[in-house]
């Protein structure tokens, strides 16, 4: 009598559990009694998909149970004594293996180094994404080791078959490859262990177990092979295994990808740019690279440009990555089919998320879930199967080929209208979250207002972390909203980010950001709003692009719009930006007139913060004209008023104080009050640190260093220069200034005379 298959056992269990007779299930499903009986008894082991679906419907299975039911139906019955039993022929070593030098060194340290004292040598588990080259890498590792002359026992574990090999089947297949394989096959693991140890203790071997399904499948084998050289590959990390060492394969380094392509495509020659682009389009995944190489090698009429032309069409890329029995899509499918329905849906929907990385909250938004913790668990499942890459913290990366696979699955699951609705939902969520985040830095906005779409933040630091981490997502969403004519959203978001832009000067996209807001405000026909965003744009032209001439023009356009709207506050800010830009252009007379007009406009609107900023600008202009004593008196008075304010530590007041201390240090140096300059610079550095802005810290350090040099404190100045260089890093635009300071101070320490600096300000940073 034939033994029941796993599917037959499950079918009978579900039928009995629901108290259904064969006849009752036949009536409910439309499948004949004979067919159901044959399936349950194992007479039939390969049901058609429509039969499985009909039985699932008749049994009333939910989505998750249907998934398990379908997987069981795909399983095939294994017969241990079959002449087709697994395991005899290991994969060959490839002649064109490239890269992985670090991984190979680490692996050989595990397999051939001294084992931990008193403990057996650990097995090595190699995991990674589909097509990443785990098996090829394992073979290469074993071929390069000192034990390369030992025989290798290889078993393919069929980990992605719904019915993978059992431990007894695995050890039986291993024993068949040893001398004395004519022995009677073991009937249990204890007998197998004794046979194995008796054989390998006399004649050592290495073991390669390829494509493990889970920990339970290989744990007994690792126990039997304790102390032997054992390598296990799996798409899963097999995190539950004890006493093993793990090695995860990531995509190849680009130079290794290019080296592999040059082996595979000799006609590419020295066209490194083309090979680099091909490698990028293949995500540096070895299987994809090998498929591309084989595909072009099998078509003598193709050249590299022909291939690139086809690969650049993203929707066709997976279809092109097929060569004979090598197919990237098929490799990914094996992992995808392992997913339960909800995790598979998550994988499909996150394929709509662009950018290099994303966070769990954004993934939750993609599936319209409020349970971020559950989404994180499912993201970990995707990571464990190699479909997703964990990048630290709650950041994940979906490689392009995985994204294309997910989008293709999405298109076959839902219609294009639903995909567009979900894209719109993700965009709305991103911009709603962005507005909430920016509100933490806006003096008169409420950051926890309900009603808008998006997540909330516990504090300003939490909000700032999100803004920076997700800029690669919200910036395209904002641009798309502008393109789609969502003007009210665009101006609201830009207004919320205005003050945060002062914190994150290094982003580098504020000018196009506020340009879109200006266009949106004009579309809305709101003159006051237009004036507001023109002011923000003038700010970006002053501090980001450095186009001060353009900033004067933009500021005057803002003034005209503010006057049309009858908005005195915006008149004040427009004049402020005109004055600021004119001051930086060394047009002191124009700057002074604009500053006075700003003070007047702010006074008319009773905007005290605006008045303080405009008066501070006027003071800076006096300082530039050489009226240092008057400037010191006015700046000290301004600072005293601000610091007496109960809200002195608010973001807006800290920004104003920072600007005041920048110029106050210069004024003190100019009149010879070096100790006061050092003190003011130290306070300014503390304020910049409170603003959590490294660039502002470095700029204030620049002032402080000049005060230290002027006071003869060269050693202290040198120490602060070194700290500033560490803070900025070698690639910073300001780093060269500090390097120059360092050289100047070194001259001082050597007793050489410095050439005088004609401008004690060094350069005129934005107030």
Secondary structure, 3 states (H helix, E strand, C coil): CCCCCHHHHHHHHHHHHCCCCHHHHHHHHCCCHHHHHHHHHCCCCCCCHHHHHHHHHHHCCCHHHHHHHHHHHHCCCCCCCCCCCCCCCCCCCCCCCCCCHHHHHHHHHHHHCCCCCCCCCCEEEEEECCCCCHHHHHHHHHHHCCCCCCCEEEEECCCCCCCCCCHHHHHHHHHHCCCCCCCCCCCCHHHHHHHHHHHHHHCCCEEEEECCCCHHHHHHHHHHCCCCEEEEEECCCCCCCCCEEEEEECCCCHHHHHHHHHHHCHHHCCCHHHHHHHHHHCCCCHHHHHHHHHHHHCCCCCCHHHHHHHHCCHHHHHHHCEECCEEHHHHHHHHHCCCCHHHHHHHHHHCCCCCCCEEHHHHHHHCCCCCHHHHHHHHHHHHHCCCCEECCCCEEECCHHHHHHHHHHHHHHCCHHHHHHHHHHHHHHHHHHHHHHHHCCCCCCCCCCCCCCCCCCCCHHHHHHHHHHCHHHHHHHHHHHHHCCCHHHHHHHHHHHHHHHHHCHHHCCHHHHHHHHHHHHHHHCCHHHHHHHHHHHHHHHHHCCCCHHHHHHHHHHHHHHHHHHCCHHHHHHHHHHHHHHHHHCCCHHHHHHHHHHHHHHHHHCCCHHHHHHHHHHHHHHHHHCCCHHHHHHHHHHHHHHHHHCCCCCCHHHHHHHHHHHHHHHHHHHHCCCHHHHHHHHHHHHHHHHHCCCHHHHHHHHHHHHHHHHHCCCHHHHHHHHHHHHHHHCCCCCCHHHHHHHHHHHHHHHCCCCCCCCCCCCCCCCCC
